[in-house]
């Protein structure tokens, strides 16, 4: 892979992660917020619905990764995108987002750690599937 195609590949991955985060926020703003009397009563399944596009993109991108460094890069891209959009929604005074800008750094660390775990699950799943396929071909 040439440097220019790597750059395009990383750019497309970032765009895909950003789109998934925005889709999750659209779920949140259009489907979750209007139905709630209070933000403290959000069911866990609804939170899963909100974050499922980003989680799915992270798993798919990490399953396609050739090496663990790319998995870490995908997790960092997802963490930065999630924390960044949370901060933008904070600036726009949208309901249910961070209440003070100091928590952006903590949010970045939390999201990156969460996405890193999810990405590692995808990466390990692909490796295990490859081992299973290799064993079947040998037998």
mmCIF file of the C-alpha atoms, coordinates in Angstrom:
data_MODEL
# 
_entry.id   MODEL 
# 
loop_
_atom_site.group_PDB 
_atom_site.id 
_atom_site.type_symbol 
_atom_site.label_atom_id 
_atom_site.label_alt_id 
_atom_site.label_comp_id 
_atom_site.label_asym_id 
_atom_site.label_entity_id 
_atom_site.label_seq_id 
_atom_site.pdbx_PDB_ins_code 
_atom_site.Cartn_x 
_atom_site.Cartn_y 
_atom_site.Cartn_z 
_atom_site.occupancy 
_atom_site.B_iso_or_equiv 
_atom_site.pdbx_formal_charge 
_atom_site.auth_seq_id 
_atom_site.auth_comp_id 
_atom_site.auth_asym_id 
_atom_site.auth_atom_id 
_atom_site.pdbx_PDB_model_num 
ATOM 1   C CA . UNK A 1 1   ? 0.000   0.000   0.000  1.00 0.00 ? 1   UNK A CA 1 
ATOM 2   C CA . UNK A 1 2   ? 1.476   3.349   -1.014 1.00 0.00 ? 2   UNK A CA 1 
ATOM 3   C CA . UNK A 1 3   ? 1.548   6.295   1.400  1.00 0.00 ? 3   UNK A CA 1 
ATOM 4   C CA . UNK A 1 4   ? -1.192  8.104   -0.523 1.00 0.00 ? 4   UNK A CA 1 
ATOM 5   C CA . UNK A 1 5   ? -3.545  5.123   -0.410 1.00 0.00 ? 5   UNK A CA 1 
ATOM 6   C CA . UNK A 1 6   ? -2.833  4.677   3.314  1.00 0.00 ? 6   UNK A CA 1 
ATOM 7   C CA . UNK A 1 7   ? -3.737  8.331   3.859  1.00 0.00 ? 7   UNK A CA 1 
ATOM 8   C CA . UNK A 1 8   ? -6.967  7.882   1.892  1.00 0.00 ? 8   UNK A CA 1 
ATOM 9   C CA . UNK A 1 9   ? -7.743  4.681   3.820  1.00 0.00 ? 9   UNK A CA 1 
ATOM 10  C CA . UNK A 1 10  ? -7.259  6.380   7.190  1.00 0.00 ? 10  UNK A CA 1 
ATOM 11  C CA . UNK A 1 11  ? -9.287  9.364   6.018  1.00 0.00 ? 11  UNK A CA 1 
ATOM 12  C CA . UNK A 1 12  ? -12.164 7.134   4.962  1.00 0.00 ? 12  UNK A CA 1 
ATOM 13  C CA . UNK A 1 13  ? -12.017 5.311   8.281  1.00 0.00 ? 13  UNK A CA 1 
ATOM 14  C CA . UNK A 1 14  ? -12.164 8.612   10.153 1.00 0.00 ? 14  UNK A CA 1 
ATOM 15  C CA . UNK A 1 15  ? -15.086 9.722   8.017  1.00 0.00 ? 15  UNK A CA 1 
ATOM 16  C CA . UNK A 1 16  ? -16.884 6.439   8.684  1.00 0.00 ? 16  UNK A CA 1 
ATOM 17  C CA . UNK A 1 17  ? -16.349 6.739   12.435 1.00 0.00 ? 17  UNK A CA 1 
ATOM 18  C CA . UNK A 1 18  ? -17.509 10.367  12.406 1.00 0.00 ? 18  UNK A CA 1 
ATOM 19  C CA . UNK A 1 19  ? -20.639 9.445   10.445 1.00 0.00 ? 19  UNK A CA 1 
ATOM 20  C CA . UNK A 1 20  ? -21.417 6.624   12.893 1.00 0.00 ? 20  UNK A CA 1 
ATOM 21  C CA . UNK A 1 21  ? -21.073 8.987   15.864 1.00 0.00 ? 21  UNK A CA 1 
ATOM 22  C CA . UNK A 1 22  ? -23.377 11.513  14.209 1.00 0.00 ? 22  UNK A CA 1 
ATOM 23  C CA . UNK A 1 23  ? -25.955 8.811   13.432 1.00 0.00 ? 23  UNK A CA 1 
ATOM 24  C CA . UNK A 1 24  ? -25.854 7.846   17.112 1.00 0.00 ? 24  UNK A CA 1 
ATOM 25  C CA . UNK A 1 25  ? -26.448 11.456  18.134 1.00 0.00 ? 25  UNK A CA 1 
ATOM 26  C CA . UNK A 1 26  ? -29.331 11.687  15.675 1.00 0.00 ? 26  UNK A CA 1 
ATOM 27  C CA . UNK A 1 27  ? -30.872 8.597   17.295 1.00 0.00 ? 27  UNK A CA 1 
ATOM 28  C CA . UNK A 1 28  ? -30.436 10.295  20.650 1.00 0.00 ? 28  UNK A CA 1 
ATOM 29  C CA . UNK A 1 29  ? -31.908 13.655  19.664 1.00 0.00 ? 29  UNK A CA 1 
ATOM 30  C CA . UNK A 1 30  ? -34.771 12.361  17.556 1.00 0.00 ? 30  UNK A CA 1 
ATOM 31  C CA . UNK A 1 31  ? -35.792 9.110   19.240 1.00 0.00 ? 31  UNK A CA 1 
ATOM 32  C CA . UNK A 1 32  ? -34.678 9.256   22.856 1.00 0.00 ? 32  UNK A CA 1 
ATOM 33  C CA . UNK A 1 33  ? -34.901 12.853  24.107 1.00 0.00 ? 33  UNK A CA 1 
ATOM 34  C CA . UNK A 1 34  ? -38.511 13.540  23.023 1.00 0.00 ? 34  UNK A CA 1 
ATOM 35  C CA . UNK A 1 35  ? -39.792 10.449  24.859 1.00 0.00 ? 35  UNK A CA 1 
ATOM 36  C CA . UNK A 1 36  ? -38.214 11.131  28.220 1.00 0.00 ? 36  UNK A CA 1 
ATOM 37  C CA . UNK A 1 37  ? -39.653 13.002  31.170 1.00 0.00 ? 37  UNK A CA 1 
ATOM 38  C CA . UNK A 1 38  ? -36.146 13.152  32.658 1.00 0.00 ? 38  UNK A CA 1 
ATOM 39  C CA . UNK A 1 39  ? -32.677 12.288  31.353 1.00 0.00 ? 39  UNK A CA 1 
ATOM 40  C CA . UNK A 1 40  ? -32.041 10.066  34.374 1.00 0.00 ? 40  UNK A CA 1 
ATOM 41  C CA . UNK A 1 41  ? -34.584 7.521   33.120 1.00 0.00 ? 41  UNK A CA 1 
ATOM 42  C CA . UNK A 1 42  ? -32.905 6.488   29.856 1.00 0.00 ? 42  UNK A CA 1 
ATOM 43  C CA . UNK A 1 43  ? -33.152 2.694   29.546 1.00 0.00 ? 43  UNK A CA 1 
ATOM 44  C CA . UNK A 1 44  ? -29.892 0.873   28.892 1.00 0.00 ? 44  UNK A CA 1 
ATOM 45  C CA . UNK A 1 45  ? -31.212 -0.546  25.613 1.00 0.00 ? 45  UNK A CA 1 
ATOM 46  C CA . UNK A 1 46  ? -31.742 3.007   24.301 1.00 0.00 ? 46  UNK A CA 1 
ATOM 47  C CA . UNK A 1 47  ? -28.146 3.903   25.150 1.00 0.00 ? 47  UNK A CA 1 
ATOM 48  C CA . UNK A 1 48  ? -27.053 0.801   23.259 1.00 0.00 ? 48  UNK A CA 1 
ATOM 49  C CA . UNK A 1 49  ? -29.139 1.965   20.291 1.00 0.00 ? 49  UNK A CA 1 
ATOM 50  C CA . UNK A 1 50  ? -27.441 5.349   20.406 1.00 0.00 ? 50  UNK A CA 1 
ATOM 51  C CA . UNK A 1 51  ? -23.905 3.984   20.468 1.00 0.00 ? 51  UNK A CA 1 
ATOM 52  C CA . UNK A 1 52  ? -24.485 0.928   18.261 1.00 0.00 ? 52  UNK A CA 1 
ATOM 53  C CA . UNK A 1 53  ? -23.464 2.598   14.959 1.00 0.00 ? 53  UNK A CA 1 
ATOM 54  C CA . UNK A 1 54  ? -20.088 3.620   16.373 1.00 0.00 ? 54  UNK A CA 1 
ATOM 55  C CA . UNK A 1 55  ? -19.571 0.291   18.120 1.00 0.00 ? 55  UNK A CA 1 
ATOM 56  C CA . UNK A 1 56  ? -20.406 -1.576  14.915 1.00 0.00 ? 56  UNK A CA 1 
ATOM 57  C CA . UNK A 1 57  ? -18.017 0.541   12.839 1.00 0.00 ? 57  UNK A CA 1 
ATOM 58  C CA . UNK A 1 58  ? -15.248 0.030   15.416 1.00 0.00 ? 58  UNK A CA 1 
ATOM 59  C CA . UNK A 1 59  ? -15.708 -3.738  15.389 1.00 0.00 ? 59  UNK A CA 1 
ATOM 60  C CA . UNK A 1 60  ? -15.781 -3.919  11.577 1.00 0.00 ? 60  UNK A CA 1 
ATOM 61  C CA . UNK A 1 61  ? -12.723 -1.684  11.148 1.00 0.00 ? 61  UNK A CA 1 
ATOM 62  C CA . UNK A 1 62  ? -10.768 -3.546  13.804 1.00 0.00 ? 62  UNK A CA 1 
ATOM 63  C CA . UNK A 1 63  ? -11.671 -6.911  12.272 1.00 0.00 ? 63  UNK A CA 1 
ATOM 64  C CA . UNK A 1 64  ? -10.145 -5.655  9.029  1.00 0.00 ? 64  UNK A CA 1 
ATOM 65  C CA . UNK A 1 65  ? -6.973  -4.424  10.731 1.00 0.00 ? 65  UNK A CA 1 
ATOM 66  C CA . UNK A 1 66  ? -3.762  -6.193  9.843  1.00 0.00 ? 66  UNK A CA 1 
ATOM 67  C CA . UNK A 1 67  ? -1.913  -5.196  12.998 1.00 0.00 ? 67  UNK A CA 1 
ATOM 68  C CA . UNK A 1 68  ? -2.761  -4.029  16.513 1.00 0.00 ? 68  UNK A CA 1 
ATOM 69  C CA . UNK A 1 69  ? -1.519  -0.487  15.867 1.00 0.00 ? 69  UNK A CA 1 
ATOM 70  C CA . UNK A 1 70  ? -4.370  0.085   13.459 1.00 0.00 ? 70  UNK A CA 1 
ATOM 71  C CA . UNK A 1 71  ? -6.827  -1.149  16.082 1.00 0.00 ? 71  UNK A CA 1 
ATOM 72  C CA . UNK A 1 72  ? -5.458  1.407   18.533 1.00 0.00 ? 72  UNK A CA 1 
ATOM 73  C CA . UNK A 1 73  ? -5.728  4.105   15.863 1.00 0.00 ? 73  UNK A CA 1 
ATOM 74  C CA . UNK A 1 74  ? -9.383  3.239   15.218 1.00 0.00 ? 74  UNK A CA 1 
ATOM 75  C CA . UNK A 1 75  ? -10.109 3.420   18.969 1.00 0.00 ? 75  UNK A CA 1 
ATOM 76  C CA . UNK A 1 76  ? -8.378  6.802   19.258 1.00 0.00 ? 76  UNK A CA 1 
ATOM 77  C CA . UNK A 1 77  ? -10.287 8.110   16.216 1.00 0.00 ? 77  UNK A CA 1 
ATOM 78  C CA . UNK A 1 78  ? -13.562 6.956   17.754 1.00 0.00 ? 78  UNK A CA 1 
ATOM 79  C CA . UNK A 1 79  ? -12.683 8.419   21.168 1.00 0.00 ? 79  UNK A CA 1 
ATOM 80  C CA . UNK A 1 80  ? -11.675 11.789  19.711 1.00 0.00 ? 80  UNK A CA 1 
ATOM 81  C CA . UNK A 1 81  ? -14.775 11.910  17.529 1.00 0.00 ? 81  UNK A CA 1 
ATOM 82  C CA . UNK A 1 82  ? -17.122 10.969  20.366 1.00 0.00 ? 82  UNK A CA 1 
ATOM 83  C CA . UNK A 1 83  ? -15.559 13.403  22.859 1.00 0.00 ? 83  UNK A CA 1 
ATOM 84  C CA . UNK A 1 84  ? -15.399 16.124  20.196 1.00 0.00 ? 84  UNK A CA 1 
ATOM 85  C CA . UNK A 1 85  ? -19.056 15.810  19.250 1.00 0.00 ? 85  UNK A CA 1 
ATOM 86  C CA . UNK A 1 86  ? -20.000 15.717  22.942 1.00 0.00 ? 86  UNK A CA 1 
ATOM 87  C CA . UNK A 1 87  ? -18.097 18.984  23.392 1.00 0.00 ? 87  UNK A CA 1 
ATOM 88  C CA . UNK A 1 88  ? -19.800 20.546  20.350 1.00 0.00 ? 88  UNK A CA 1 
ATOM 89  C CA . UNK A 1 89  ? -23.188 19.537  21.738 1.00 0.00 ? 89  UNK A CA 1 
ATOM 90  C CA . UNK A 1 90  ? -22.136 21.027  25.082 1.00 0.00 ? 90  UNK A CA 1 
ATOM 91  C CA . UNK A 1 91  ? -21.356 24.319  23.330 1.00 0.00 ? 91  UNK A CA 1 
ATOM 92  C CA . UNK A 1 92  ? -24.733 24.169  21.577 1.00 0.00 ? 92  UNK A CA 1 
ATOM 93  C CA . UNK A 1 93  ? -26.375 23.512  24.983 1.00 0.00 ? 93  UNK A CA 1 
ATOM 94  C CA . UNK A 1 94  ? -28.008 20.286  23.813 1.00 0.00 ? 94  UNK A CA 1 
ATOM 95  C CA . UNK A 1 95  ? -29.712 18.202  26.527 1.00 0.00 ? 95  UNK A CA 1 
ATOM 96  C CA . UNK A 1 96  ? -27.976 15.232  28.070 1.00 0.00 ? 96  UNK A CA 1 
ATOM 97  C CA . UNK A 1 97  ? -24.402 16.065  27.162 1.00 0.00 ? 97  UNK A CA 1 
ATOM 98  C CA . UNK A 1 98  ? -21.440 17.018  29.312 1.00 0.00 ? 98  UNK A CA 1 
ATOM 99  C CA . UNK A 1 99  ? -22.139 19.806  31.736 1.00 0.00 ? 99  UNK A CA 1 
ATOM 100 C CA . UNK A 1 100 ? -18.694 21.397  31.948 1.00 0.00 ? 100 UNK A CA 1 
ATOM 101 C CA . UNK A 1 101 ? -15.835 21.638  29.461 1.00 0.00 ? 101 UNK A CA 1 
ATOM 102 C CA . UNK A 1 102 ? -13.314 20.251  31.966 1.00 0.00 ? 102 UNK A CA 1 
ATOM 103 C CA . UNK A 1 103 ? -14.852 16.808  31.555 1.00 0.00 ? 103 UNK A CA 1 
ATOM 104 C CA . UNK A 1 104 ? -13.919 16.715  27.853 1.00 0.00 ? 104 UNK A CA 1 
ATOM 105 C CA . UNK A 1 105 ? -10.498 15.230  28.679 1.00 0.00 ? 105 UNK A CA 1 
ATOM 106 C CA . UNK A 1 106 ? -12.082 12.662  30.972 1.00 0.00 ? 106 UNK A CA 1 
ATOM 107 C CA . UNK A 1 107 ? -14.661 11.921  28.282 1.00 0.00 ? 107 UNK A CA 1 
ATOM 108 C CA . UNK A 1 108 ? -11.922 11.418  25.705 1.00 0.00 ? 108 UNK A CA 1 
ATOM 109 C CA . UNK A 1 109 ? -10.092 8.973   27.965 1.00 0.00 ? 109 UNK A CA 1 
ATOM 110 C CA . UNK A 1 110 ? -13.305 7.103   28.803 1.00 0.00 ? 110 UNK A CA 1 
ATOM 111 C CA . UNK A 1 111 ? -14.486 6.837   25.193 1.00 0.00 ? 111 UNK A CA 1 
ATOM 112 C CA . UNK A 1 112 ? -11.069 5.830   23.911 1.00 0.00 ? 112 UNK A CA 1 
ATOM 113 C CA . UNK A 1 113 ? -10.771 3.102   26.560 1.00 0.00 ? 113 UNK A CA 1 
ATOM 114 C CA . UNK A 1 114 ? -14.277 1.821   25.778 1.00 0.00 ? 114 UNK A CA 1 
ATOM 115 C CA . UNK A 1 115 ? -13.681 1.778   22.041 1.00 0.00 ? 115 UNK A CA 1 
ATOM 116 C CA . UNK A 1 116 ? -10.270 0.178   22.530 1.00 0.00 ? 116 UNK A CA 1 
ATOM 117 C CA . UNK A 1 117 ? -11.901 -2.719  24.383 1.00 0.00 ? 117 UNK A CA 1 
ATOM 118 C CA . UNK A 1 118 ? -14.547 -3.063  21.663 1.00 0.00 ? 118 UNK A CA 1 
ATOM 119 C CA . UNK A 1 119 ? -11.924 -2.859  18.897 1.00 0.00 ? 119 UNK A CA 1 
ATOM 120 C CA . UNK A 1 120 ? -9.750  -5.471  20.598 1.00 0.00 ? 120 UNK A CA 1 
ATOM 121 C CA . UNK A 1 121 ? -12.747 -7.798  20.780 1.00 0.00 ? 121 UNK A CA 1 
ATOM 122 C CA . UNK A 1 122 ? -13.206 -7.394  17.027 1.00 0.00 ? 122 UNK A CA 1 
ATOM 123 C CA . UNK A 1 123 ? -9.488  -7.890  16.356 1.00 0.00 ? 123 UNK A CA 1 
ATOM 124 C CA . UNK A 1 124 ? -9.303  -11.034 18.506 1.00 0.00 ? 124 UNK A CA 1 
ATOM 125 C CA . UNK A 1 125 ? -12.511 -12.400 16.953 1.00 0.00 ? 125 UNK A CA 1 
ATOM 126 C CA . UNK A 1 126 ? -10.997 -12.082 13.499 1.00 0.00 ? 126 UNK A CA 1 
ATOM 127 C CA . UNK A 1 127 ? -7.791  -13.786 14.625 1.00 0.00 ? 127 UNK A CA 1 
ATOM 128 C CA . UNK A 1 128 ? -9.790  -16.637 16.163 1.00 0.00 ? 128 UNK A CA 1 
ATOM 129 C CA . UNK A 1 129 ? -11.857 -17.025 12.997 1.00 0.00 ? 129 UNK A CA 1 
ATOM 130 C CA . UNK A 1 130 ? -8.651  -17.130 10.950 1.00 0.00 ? 130 UNK A CA 1 
ATOM 131 C CA . UNK A 1 131 ? -7.210  -19.828 13.237 1.00 0.00 ? 131 UNK A CA 1 
ATOM 132 C CA . UNK A 1 132 ? -10.390 -21.873 12.845 1.00 0.00 ? 132 UNK A CA 1 
ATOM 133 C CA . UNK A 1 133 ? -10.291 -21.546 9.056  1.00 0.00 ? 133 UNK A CA 1 
ATOM 134 C CA . UNK A 1 134 ? -6.590  -22.514 8.971  1.00 0.00 ? 134 UNK A CA 1 
ATOM 135 C CA . UNK A 1 135 ? -7.269  -25.617 11.088 1.00 0.00 ? 135 UNK A CA 1 
ATOM 136 C CA . UNK A 1 136 ? -10.114 -26.675 8.807  1.00 0.00 ? 136 UNK A CA 1 
ATOM 137 C CA . UNK A 1 137 ? -7.879  -26.385 5.757  1.00 0.00 ? 137 UNK A CA 1 
ATOM 138 C CA . UNK A 1 138 ? -5.178  -28.499 7.405  1.00 0.00 ? 138 UNK A CA 1 
ATOM 139 C CA . UNK A 1 139 ? -7.605  -31.263 8.418  1.00 0.00 ? 139 UNK A CA 1 
# 
